[in-house]
Amino acid sequence: MIETRIAIDAMGGEYGVSVTVPAALSLLRDHKMVFFYLVGDEPQIRAQLEMVGYTGNKIEIIHTPYLLTDKDKPTRALRAKEKSSLYMAVELVKDKLAGACVSAGNTGALLLAGRHLLGTLPGIDKPAIVAVIPGASKNCLLLDVGANVDCKAQQLFQFAVMGSVLAESMGVMQPASVGLLNIGVEDYKGNEQVRTAASLLEQCSSINYTGYVEGNALFSGTVDVVVCDGFVGNVTIKSSAGVVEVVNSLLRSRMQGSLASKLLSLVSFPLIRRLQSRINPAQYNGASLLGLQGSIIKSHSNAGSEAFAYAIQRAITEAESAIPRLIAQRVAEIVGVSMQQEAAV
């Protein structure tokens, strides 16, 4: 069995090595055929490893004292001098030393580094960020959630292709169902880009396009993939996170109320725990940057060790599934079919 190698930006995010190193070690306990490159300040990383007494051979430290923060301009990631941990982690993917990389660092810088070092796949204009949304009956993928504020219809079409490939690699029954996020399900609703994208998807037999969906479809399990531009997607994902926090806060407050509330909470505690587990934001951490010639996973900047471990797991899964190659194959198939149809006309 071939070893899966993952590059980790150990310095990224609000907590740096205090989160990234423990998260990596937790994954090594369950994955015998995984190897990690920890990119960052070597003394800080070694201190974390020594703290838990790690002496294994599944980690290699790539030293750099430089890091990017969320306050830095993304263009800093492309400076030839002072290579940051984020840049060097992506570079390991470019050099085929790692099958994927994970960072909780600056999102804009990660996108720039990805496009500069890896390049986009043939047939893909721009990469998209995809997030997992927990639903009542099943989860769905939402993209784009922030990489592209303004999108052309062709780019929305490409997002649908990439999202369906990722969903199917995650175990969704093929073909994955795809919906376009809109303000209504009627054919005449939506802006010009959305309506044109709908027309493109309707003409593509390789995509299981089911039509327009409204915001509630994200949580009802209506479709496997929901496509929108990055502006709408980013607002949606952050609003969803806020709702989850409110629900968790209400559950905690009810369990700490009157004696009657505490007794009722004690009886319903197993149900509450299952609900909290289902909507636990940590297990949905790790947004894929799809459309690049390599796999990059973006973690929340304020993720704890548990959440960051889920992002690493996402990277392992994508590396083992060879998601960029699968997307490239699907795009090539669709382009080939389109050319045959044009020739027939």
Helices and strands as residue ranges (DSSP letters): E 4-9, H 17-28, E 34-40, H 42-51, E 59-63, G 74-78, H 85-94, E 100-103, H 107-117, E 128-133, E 140-143, H 153-169, E 177-181, H 192-202, E 208-213, H 217-220, E 225-227, H 230-255, H 259-278, G 281-284, E 287-290, E 295-298, H 305-321, H 323-344
